[in-house]
Amino acid sequence: MDVLTITKIVGGLAAALGIWKFIYEVRINKKSQLRDEYKFSKEFFETVKHNELHPFSLEKGYQAIAGSRVLKANEVEYILSLENPVQCLKDFVCSRSMMNKLETEGNLRLSFKDKYKKTWSRTWRKYFYLFLYLVSAIIAMSPLLFSKYLINEDASILEQLLITFPFGVCYAWISVSAYKKIKCGEALINNQKSHKKRVILDVNDLR
């Protein structure tokens, strides 16, 4: 066995070990994060139950639960009253910009803003974002997909990819995010159909 073969084997094993270590650390960190979230939420809601929090801390606590600084305490509290609150909270954080302002008393209900209320208005947007994603992906990989037709003697395929790939990926990400926002909003609104509890919040309770 020559030196080159040994070097390749050692390099391959090192790469495999590195990948395994990365995956292992990600899984460990995820488990640790879940435990931290559980501990924080348990302590926070126990404190809320005894009404021992200053309004500032209450607001910050709910924002920490949601993982967003733009949400209000009454919004998070209502979302957590729905079935499957973890997923609903993720959907709300994703689609909040599409929703009308949540009232602070009475029968709380989330609803789409006027331009998103009609099913067709959301449907054509979803198809548009899917089309934009497809076009963006094609643009990103165009030097590889159409190398026979996009021959440029002054630039290699790699050099062309350095131009098309960042541009295409950027718009692909934007379109996927916009599509996901609509899907999250629809899932959240539909989930309210199974919500039976009448939730009444007093603004003074949050102060």
Secondary structure, DSSP 8 states (H G I E B T S, - for coil): --HHHHHHHHHHHHHHHHHHHHHHHHHHHHHHHHHHHHHHHHHHHHHHHTT---HHHHHHHHHHHHT-SS--HHHHHHHHTSSSHHHHHHHHHHHGGGB----SSSS----B-HHHHSHHHHHHHHHHHHHHHHHHHHHHHHHHHTTTT---TTS-HHHHHHHHHHHHHHHHHHHHHHHHHHHHHHHHHHHGGG--------GGGG-
